[in-house]
Amino acid sequence: MNEHPEIAEHEWIDDAFRLEKTRFMWKSVLKNGEDFLFGLEKQAVLEMSRWHLKCLQDGTLDQHTRIVNDGTVGGKL
């Protein structure tokens, strides 16, 4: 299968995402080009990207998340 040259030139981790250094932090980028996770340390972004993708694949992400505030304000402002 022929890959787009931009995809082929990057080192893909688990054939799902790559890490990229920005000016102040690291980010993971999915194969479709979407930014995924951001962090200050490369290793932290690597580990959390793998964990997050595994949870998405297993369907267990909702077991590890919670809503702190729903963002609604009661009454008039």
Order of alpha helices (4+ residues) and beta strands (2+ residues): alpha-beta-beta-beta-alpha
